[in-house]
């Protein structure tokens, strides 16, 4: 069967140019994309502050999708923040796998990260991983190690904002086991910043048994990232 995928850093559903949260605009983009499985980064959960709502649930209600929210951190108290998954297909089980904080941090900025791992009720079982790497090089190494440790499944999708360029050696353990959907780009495409992208830091990888039909980074300016899309075929 054919399945459309999308990885999208949604900037907590803030329209980048207008600096306001607009759930309808993001729900419309998701529906217009035709994607069946969407990995989301920079998603807020229900918190103490008024601007921390259950964003994954709101988008799921507006699109009719199933959802799971994976909290990485709490911001300024009890205000959840992390990754999310939207799926047309039922989510059989899902979990939040924390990425270990590095003992020695290379670089200044650091934030605890997580990996969302879900099994979907489609194609006799499909595992989807969604993550958001940080800017700290030590954390990125821990993130890759955690991601690779959670492969296992024969039919696997990995997507997210990795904050590294395609030729970064930190991605080698992933590339040794999975295929990069960007290999099907007709020409090099970038995903950030969305109005004038000059780098590719968003990814969709698939396991060897998943056939990649096409891939793209559409020129959609809503968040500060452009979404990364791909269509695959799974037997």
Buried (B, 14 or more C-beta within 10 A) or exposed (E): EEBBBBBBBBBBBBBBEEEEBEBEBBBBBBEEBEBBBBBBBBBBBBBEEEEBBBBBBBBBEBBEBBBBBBBBEBBEEEBBBBBBBBBBBEBEEBEBBEBEBBEEBEEEEBBBBBBBBBBBBBBEEBBBBBBBBBEBBBBBBBBBEBBBEBBEBEBBBBBBBBBBEBEBEBBEBBEEBBBBBBEBBEEEBBBBBBEEBEEBBBBBBBBEEBEBBEBBBBEBBBBBBBBBBBBBEBE
